[in-house]
């Protein structure tokens, strides 16, 4: 599993670095406005990442069906790796929901509550609902902002309860990681 996660993370990092190099905002690339050579490279990176995610979903479904998503079965790193792959399995929301349902039944000794929060938000946003923790963001009006949040006035309380930083600190981190320097 570690090899699969390293592979997909390497592809994600390559994509982010490409966007930063060409002063593109991750997740909001307008291909028609790009030089055709740059657009072709971007498309190739995107296809490689989609292919990796697709293969990982197929492989991980077998593992989760047999063993479930707990630390006691695969260790802390194995559980974190499985969560990363599930988090990026956006082409199979049913699988994400199944994993989330299993994660919610386990203690915090077995599943990191922050991982459950990220996957909760990913599934909610992916199904058109308001997220709870503000982990899923979009680029709007020159900034990264959270997708709509249920009971926004209570989001920092929910985040604090599971060991997450306040939402504004998280958004600063996202901007540092994904915005080209001249847009920061």
Secondary structure, 3 states (H helix, E strand, C coil): CHHHHHHHHHHHHHHHHHHHHCCCCCCCCCHHHCCHHHHHHHHHHHHHHHHHHHHHHHHHHHHHHHHCCCHHHHHHHHHHHHHHHHHCCCCCHHHHHHHHHHHHCCCCCCCCHHHHHHHHHHHHHHCCCCECCCCCEEEECCEEEECCECCHHHHHHHHHHCCCCCHHHHHHHHHHHHCCHHHC
